[in-house]
């Protein structure tokens, strides 16, 4: 008999038909007259109830079916008599695929997220992480669907690179050299390495994405990126996924339109396609989640120059608002608490902050005529702070070379990148969105380690 997924069984009204469901036991309640097994196969947040007549199954076998066990059930689909569910299965036959000992770490009782991170390989079987991963899947579908519908090409950029897109130097090195020998000899001969030069895991696909945009017009990347930043915060990972569109002939206003439209599309997709999971998370994780998501779709994003934002923050501090990081004035880099104040308390809606000081932004951004600011377009969100970092890219070869030299970055590493400005340069713009930050916002979860299946953080790479 072909298996029926639990999500399909719960939606079916073919009562009286015999079906086969398979999954993992969420709970098992016993009595003399009847047993109730809650079964889940990952296809939905909801369990299907299996009603078992104890006289139809060997007592020891029935007793062995504990939380976490994997079973298959052949039975009759019937209309449920209980509240909150439409159908259940009257068991005729149960097959046990895998028993689950009493030391199963994901018992029905509530556990903290910190506890569950110790068992990241097993936490996926819980209701919360099942919901998060189904939403993560749907967000990935939304990303591809949006860009495909808007004429973008999915562009694969390298994971191994010889350049540093951010200029920060916090990168994981890739090498086949004998590190013990290197340590003894005290020198590194990169000419003997696999690629013949120093290479790293990428921090961004943007620079290569610009090559695609200047040939195909509009591209997007969507893949893993890596930062060797020794940071143990709820907002940082060493390995995470980035969405990075790049578009030729796009100016700052058009870029902000794209950022706002794209993120609203993703949120709307979640509301339309993840209803059950979002309702569960709204109940269990963040009771304002659904309202927050709905409001993001309804509200026009504020477009705020950095200089005006600093004045708002200075006034808030003067009026008594306590910031952990003081407002030192124009030129400072904003912390998450500053971004969230603007979004959550001052404007009470998402903000796109523009025109940042040159010194706190990346070399590739286009300078404004004032010579002091760059055409950045960062989207700030409630609970998250910066969720998108974008900008118009500098299309002038001379200006780009000047900035690279001023920052002492090494022109030879960027020769291939500079060729896009040397040969047929064009105005273009793009942004980067950290996928996990989007999932944090959409799910209401509080820690970025809880929205990726296998988090990579300092001193943590178990799998």
C-alpha positions as CSV (number, residue, x, y, z in Angstrom):
1,X,0.0,0.0,0.0
2,X,1.3,3.5,-0.9
3,X,2.0,5.7,2.1
4,X,-0.2,8.7,2.7
5,X,1.6,11.8,4.1
6,X,0.1,13.0,7.4
7,X,-0.6,16.4,5.9
8,X,-2.7,14.8,3.2
9,X,-4.4,12.4,5.6
10,X,-5.5,15.3,7.8
11,X,-7.0,17.1,4.8
12,X,-8.7,14.1,3.4
13,X,-12.5,13.5,3.8
14,X,-12.4,10.0,2.3
15,X,-13.6,8.5,5.6
16,X,-13.9,4.7,5.7
17,X,-10.9,4.2,3.4
18,X,-7.9,2.2,4.5
19,X,-4.6,4.1,4.5
20,X,-1.0,3.7,5.5
21,X,0.8,6.4,7.5
22,X,4.3,6.4,8.7
23,X,6.2,8.6,11.0
24,X,7.7,9.3,14.5
25,X,5.7,9.1,17.7
26,X,5.2,12.4,19.4
27,X,3.3,10.9,22.4
28,X,1.6,7.7,23.5
29,X,-1.2,7.6,26.0
30,X,-2.5,4.3,27.3
31,X,-5.6,3.0,29.0
32,X,-7.3,-0.3,29.4
33,X,-9.8,0.4,26.7
34,X,-7.8,2.4,24.1
35,X,-4.4,3.8,23.3
36,X,-3.8,7.1,21.5
37,X,-0.6,7.6,19.5
38,X,0.2,11.1,18.1
39,X,2.2,10.5,14.9
40,X,4.1,13.1,12.8
41,X,6.1,12.6,9.6
42,X,7.5,16.1,9.2
43,X,5.0,17.1,6.4
44,X,3.0,19.3,8.8
45,X,3.2,20.8,12.3
46,X,0.1,18.8,13.1
47,X,0.0,15.2,14.3
48,X,-2.5,12.6,13.3
49,X,-4.0,10.6,16.0
50,X,-3.8,6.9,15.8
51,X,-6.5,5.1,17.9
52,X,-5.4,1.6,18.9
53,X,-7.5,-1.1,20.4
54,X,-5.0,-2.8,22.8
55,X,-6.6,-6.2,22.2
56,X,-5.4,-6.0,18.5
57,X,-1.7,-5.8,19.3
58,X,0.7,-7.7,21.5
59,X,1.0,-5.9,24.9
60,X,4.8,-5.8,24.9
61,X,4.9,-4.4,21.4
62,X,2.4,-1.7,22.2
63,X,4.3,-0.8,25.3
64,X,7.5,-0.5,23.4
65,X,6.1,2.3,21.2
66,X,7.4,5.3,23.1
67,X,8.1,8.9,22.2
68,X,10.6,9.1,19.3
69,X,9.9,5.6,17.9
70,X,9.3,5.2,14.2
71,X,6.3,3.2,13.1
72,X,4.0,2.5,10.2
73,X,0.2,2.2,10.7
74,X,-2.4,0.6,8.4
75,X,-5.9,1.6,9.5
76,X,-9.2,3.2,8.6
77,X,-9.4,6.9,8.1
78,X,-12.3,8.2,10.2
79,X,-13.7,11.5,11.2
80,X,-12.2,12.6,14.5
81,X,-14.4,13.0,17.6
82,X,-11.8,15.2,19.3
83,X,-11.5,19.0,19.1
84,X,-8.9,20.6,16.9
85,X,-8.6,17.8,14.3
86,X,-10.7,16.6,11.4
87,X,-9.6,13.0,11.0
88,X,-7.8,10.2,12.8
89,X,-6.8,6.6,12.0
90,X,-8.4,3.5,13.6
91,X,-5.4,1.2,13.7
92,X,-5.6,-2.3,12.2
93,X,-1.9,-3.1,12.0
94,X,1.3,-1.5,13.3
95,X,4.8,-2.1,12.1
96,X,7.8,-0.9,14.2
97,X,10.7,0.5,12.2
98,X,12.8,1.8,15.0
99,X,12.4,1.8,18.8
100,X,13.5,4.7,20.9
101,X,15.2,4.2,24.3
102,X,14.3,6.2,27.4
103,X,17.5,8.4,27.0
104,X,16.1,10.0,23.8
105,X,17.1,13.7,24.2
106,X,14.0,15.1,22.6
107,X,11.3,13.9,25.0
108,X,7.9,15.5,25.0
109,X,8.6,17.7,28.0
110,X,9.7,21.2,27.1
111,X,13.5,21.9,26.8
112,X,15.3,25.1,26.4
113,X,16.8,26.1,23.0
114,X,20.2,26.1,24.7
115,X,19.7,22.5,25.7
116,X,18.5,21.5,22.2
117,X,21.6,23.1,20.6
118,X,23.6,20.4,22.3
119,X,21.6,17.9,20.2
120,X,21.3,19.9,17.0
121,X,21.2,16.6,15.0
122,X,18.1,15.5,16.9
123,X,16.3,18.8,17.5
124,X,14.9,18.8,13.9
125,X,12.3,16.2,15.1
126,X,10.7,18.7,17.5
127,X,7.6,20.8,16.6
128,X,9.5,24.1,16.7
129,X,12.4,23.1,14.5
130,X,10.1,21.2,12.1
131,X,8.2,24.5,11.7
132,X,11.3,26.6,11.3
133,X,12.8,24.2,8.6
134,X,9.5,24.1,6.6
135,X,9.4,27.9,6.6
136,X,13.1,28.0,5.7
137,X,12.3,25.8,2.7
138,X,9.4,28.0,1.7
139,X,11.6,31.1,1.9
140,X,14.1,29.5,-0.4
141,X,11.3,28.8,-2.9
142,X,10.1,32.4,-2.6
143,X,13.6,33.8,-3.3
144,X,14.0,31.8,-6.5
145,X,10.4,32.4,-7.6
146,X,10.7,36.2,-7.1
147,X,13.8,36.6,-9.1
148,X,12.7,34.3,-11.8
149,X,9.5,36.2,-12.2
150,X,11.4,39.5,-12.4
151,X,13.8,38.4,-15.1
152,X,16.9,37.7,-13.0
153,X,19.3,34.8,-13.7
154,X,20.5,32.5,-11.0
155,X,24.3,32.9,-11.0
156,X,26.7,30.5,-9.2
157,X,29.7,32.3,-7.7
158,X,32.8,30.5,-6.3
159,X,33.1,29.3,-2.7
160,X,36.9,29.4,-3.0
161,X,38.3,32.9,-3.8
162,X,41.6,34.8,-3.8
163,X,39.9,38.1,-3.0
164,X,38.1,39.6,0.0
165,X,34.9,41.3,-1.0
166,X,34.5,43.1,2.3
167,X,38.1,44.0,2.8
168,X,37.9,42.9,6.5
169,X,40.3,40.0,6.3
170,X,38.2,37.7,8.5
171,X,38.3,34.7,6.2
172,X,38.9,30.9,6.4
173,X,42.0,29.9,4.5
174,X,41.9,27.0,2.1
175,X,45.1,25.1,1.7
176,X,46.7,21.7,1.0
177,X,50.1,22.7,2.4
178,X,51.6,20.7,5.3
179,X,50.9,23.1,8.1
180,X,53.3,21.3,10.5
181,X,56.2,21.8,8.0
182,X,55.2,25.4,7.4
183,X,55.3,25.9,11.2
184,X,58.8,24.4,11.4
185,X,60.2,26.3,8.4
186,X,58.6,29.5,9.4
187,X,57.5,30.5,5.9
188,X,54.6,29.8,3.5
189,X,55.3,29.1,-0.1
190,X,51.9,29.6,-1.7
191,X,53.4,28.7,-5.1
192,X,53.4,25.1,-3.9
193,X,49.8,25.3,-2.7
194,X,47.0,23.7,-4.7
195,X,45.9,26.9,-6.4
196,X,49.4,28.4,-6.4
197,X,48.3,31.4,-4.4
198,X,46.6,32.2,-1.1
199,X,42.9,31.3,-1.2
200,X,40.0,31.5,1.2
201,X,36.4,30.6,1.6
202,X,34.2,33.4,0.3
203,X,32.6,36.0,2.4
204,X,30.4,37.2,-0.4
205,X,29.6,36.4,-4.0
206,X,29.0,40.1,-4.8
207,X,32.2,40.9,-6.8
208,X,31.7,37.9,-9.0
209,X,28.0,38.7,-9.2
210,X,28.9,42.1,-10.6
211,X,30.6,40.3,-13.5
212,X,27.4,38.5,-14.2
213,X,25.3,41.6,-14.0
214,X,27.5,43.4,-16.5
215,X,27.0,40.6,-19.0
216,X,23.4,39.3,-18.3
217,X,21.8,42.5,-17.0
218,X,20.3,41.1,-13.7
219,X,21.6,38.2,-11.7
220,X,21.2,36.8,-8.2
221,X,23.4,34.5,-6.1
222,X,22.1,32.3,-3.3
223,X,24.6,30.2,-1.5
224,X,26.8,29.7,1.5
225,X,29.3,32.3,2.7
226,X,31.8,32.1,5.5
227,X,33.2,34.6,8.1
228,X,36.1,33.7,10.5
229,X,34.8,36.2,13.0
230,X,35.2,35.0,16.6
231,X,31.8,36.2,17.6
232,X,29.4,34.4,19.9
233,X,26.2,36.5,19.5
234,X,22.6,35.6,18.7
235,X,23.1,37.3,15.3
236,X,26.3,35.8,14.0
237,X,27.3,32.5,12.3
238,X,30.6,31.3,10.8
239,X,28.7,29.7,7.9
240,X,25.5,31.2,6.6
241,X,23.6,31.7,3.4
242,X,23.5,34.9,1.4
243,X,21.1,36.2,-1.3
244,X,22.9,38.8,-3.5
245,X,21.2,40.3,-6.6
246,X,23.2,42.6,-8.9
247,X,21.5,44.7,-11.6
248,X,23.0,46.8,-14.4
249,X,21.7,50.3,-15.1
250,X,20.0,50.6,-11.6
251,X,20.2,53.7,-9.5
252,X,19.7,54.2,-5.8
253,X,16.0,54.8,-5.9
254,X,15.4,51.8,-8.0
255,X,17.6,49.7,-5.7
256,X,15.5,50.7,-2.7
257,X,12.3,49.8,-4.6
258,X,13.8,46.4,-5.3
259,X,14.8,45.8,-1.7
260,X,11.4,46.7,-0.3
261,X,9.5,44.8,-3.0
262,X,11.6,41.7,-2.6
263,X,11.4,41.4,1.2
264,X,7.6,42.1,1.2
265,X,7.2,39.4,-1.4
266,X,9.0,36.9,0.8
267,X,7.0,37.8,3.9
268,X,3.8,37.6,2.0
269,X,4.8,34.2,0.7
270,X,5.3,33.0,4.2
271,X,1.9,34.2,5.3
272,X,0.2,32.6,2.3
273,X,2.1,29.3,2.4
274,X,3.1,28.6,6.0
275,X,-0.1,29.3,7.8
276,X,-0.1,26.3,10.3
277,X,3.6,26.7,11.1
278,X,3.3,30.5,11.6
279,X,0.3,30.1,13.9
280,X,2.2,27.5,16.0
281,X,5.2,29.9,16.3
282,X,2.9,32.8,17.0
283,X,1.4,30.8,19.9
284,X,4.7,29.3,21.3
285,X,7.5,31.7,20.4
286,X,6.3,35.3,19.6
287,X,2.7,36.2,20.2
288,X,3.0,39.3,18.0
289,X,4.6,37.4,15.1
290,X,1.6,37.4,12.8
291,X,0.9,41.1,13.4
292,X,4.5,42.0,12.8
293,X,4.6,40.2,9.5
294,X,1.3,41.7,8.4
295,X,2.5,45.2,9.3
296,X,5.7,44.9,7.3
297,X,3.6,44.2,4.2
298,X,1.2,47.1,4.8
299,X,3.7,49.8,5.7
300,X,5.8,51.8,3.3
301,X,9.4,51.7,4.4
302,X,10.9,54.9,5.6
303,X,13.8,56.2,3.5
304,X,16.2,57.9,5.9
305,X,19.6,59.5,5.2
306,X,22.3,58.5,7.7
307,X,22.8,62.1,8.7
308,X,19.2,62.5,9.7
309,X,19.3,59.2,11.6
310,X,22.2,60.3,13.7
311,X,20.4,63.5,14.6
312,X,17.3,61.4,15.7
313,X,19.6,59.2,17.8
314,X,21.4,62.1,19.4
315,X,18.1,63.7,20.4
316,X,16.9,60.4,21.9
317,X,20.0,60.2,24.0
318,X,19.7,63.8,25.1
319,X,16.1,63.1,26.1
320,X,17.2,60.3,28.3
321,X,17.1,57.2,26.2
322,X,19.9,54.8,27.4
323,X,22.0,53.2,24.7
324,X,24.6,50.6,25.6
325,X,26.9,52.1,22.9
326,X,26.9,55.9,23.2
327,X,26.0,58.1,20.3
328,X,29.3,59.7,19.5
329,X,28.1,61.7,16.4
330,X,28.4,61.7,12.7
331,X,30.8,59.1,11.3
332,X,30.0,56.4,13.9
333,X,28.9,52.9,12.8
334,X,25.5,52.1,14.1
335,X,25.0,49.2,16.4
336,X,22.0,46.9,16.3
337,X,20.4,48.7,19.2
338,X,20.5,52.0,17.3
339,X,19.0,50.5,14.2
340,X,16.3,48.9,16.3
341,X,15.5,52.1,18.1
342,X,14.9,53.9,14.8
343,X,12.7,51.0,13.5
344,X,10.8,49.9,16.7
345,X,10.5,53.1,18.7
346,X,10.9,56.2,16.5
347,X,9.3,55.3,13.2
348,X,7.6,52.0,14.2
349,X,8.1,50.6,10.7
350,X,11.0,49.3,8.6
351,X,13.7,51.9,7.6
352,X,16.0,52.0,4.6
353,X,19.0,54.0,5.7
354,X,21.0,55.7,3.0
355,X,24.2,57.7,2.3
356,X,26.6,56.4,4.9
357,X,30.0,58.0,5.7
358,X,32.7,56.6,3.4
359,X,34.9,55.4,6.2
360,X,32.4,52.9,7.6
361,X,31.4,51.3,4.2
362,X,33.0,49.0,1.7
363,X,35.4,50.2,-1.1
364,X,33.1,49.3,-4.0
365,X,30.3,51.7,-3.1
366,X,29.6,54.8,-5.2
367,X,30.5,58.1,-3.6
368,X,28.1,61.0,-3.5
369,X,29.2,64.4,-4.9
370,X,29.9,65.6,-1.4
371,X,32.9,63.2,-1.3
372,X,32.1,62.2,2.3
373,X,29.2,59.8,1.9
374,X,28.5,56.7,-0.2
375,X,25.2,55.5,-1.8
376,X,24.5,52.7,0.7
377,X,20.9,51.5,1.1
378,X,20.6,49.3,4.2
379,X,17.2,47.9,5.2
380,X,16.6,47.9,9.0
381,X,13.9,45.7,10.5
382,X,12.2,45.2,13.8
383,X,13.9,42.7,16.1
384,X,16.7,42.2,13.6
385,X,18.4,45.5,12.9
386,X,20.1,45.4,9.5
387,X,18.6,42.7,7.3
388,X,19.8,44.0,4.0
389,X,23.1,45.7,3.1
390,X,23.0,47.3,-0.4
391,X,24.5,50.1,-2.5
392,X,25.0,51.6,-5.8
393,X,28.4,50.3,-7.0
394,X,31.2,52.7,-8.1
395,X,31.4,52.4,-11.9
396,X,34.4,54.7,-12.4
397,X,37.7,52.9,-12.9
398,X,39.7,55.8,-11.6
399,X,37.6,56.3,-8.5
400,X,37.5,52.6,-7.7
401,X,41.3,52.3,-8.1
402,X,41.8,55.4,-5.9
403,X,39.7,53.9,-3.1
404,X,41.5,50.5,-3.3
405,X,44.9,52.3,-3.1
406,X,43.7,54.6,-0.3
407,X,42.7,51.6,1.8
408,X,45.9,49.7,1.0
409,X,44.0,46.7,-0.3
410,X,46.4,45.5,-3.0
411,X,45.3,46.4,-6.6
412,X,46.8,43.1,-8.1
413,X,44.2,41.0,-6.2
414,X,41.3,42.9,-7.9
415,X,42.6,43.2,-11.5
416,X,39.8,40.9,-12.8
417,X,37.2,43.0,-10.9
418,X,38.6,46.3,-12.2
419,X,38.3,45.0,-15.8
420,X,34.5,45.4,-15.4
421,X,35.2,49.1,-15.1
422,X,37.9,49.2,-17.7
423,X,35.9,47.5,-20.5
424,X,32.4,48.9,-21.0
425,X,31.7,50.0,-17.5
426,X,28.0,50.6,-16.6
427,X,26.1,52.0,-13.6
428,X,24.9,49.1,-11.5
429,X,23.7,48.3,-8.0
430,X,22.9,45.4,-5.7
431,X,22.4,44.2,-2.2
432,X,23.1,41.3,0.1
433,X,20.5,39.7,2.4
434,X,21.5,37.2,5.1
435,X,19.1,34.4,4.6
436,X,19.2,33.3,8.3
437,X,18.3,36.9,9.4
438,X,15.2,36.7,7.1
439,X,14.3,33.4,8.7
440,X,14.8,34.9,12.2
441,X,12.3,37.6,11.3
442,X,9.7,35.4,9.7
443,X,9.8,32.8,12.5
444,X,10.1,35.0,15.5
445,X,13.0,33.0,16.8
446,X,15.6,34.9,18.9
447,X,18.9,33.2,18.0
448,X,20.3,32.7,14.6
449,X,21.7,29.3,15.5
450,X,18.1,28.1,15.7
451,X,17.2,28.9,12.1
452,X,19.9,26.9,10.3
453,X,20.0,23.1,10.6
454,X,23.6,22.7,11.6
455,X,25.0,26.0,13.1
456,X,28.7,26.7,12.6
457,X,30.1,29.0,15.4
458,X,33.4,29.4,17.2
459,X,34.5,26.0,18.7
460,X,31.4,24.3,17.3
461,X,31.5,22.1,14.1
462,X,30.4,18.7,15.3
463,X,28.9,17.3,12.2
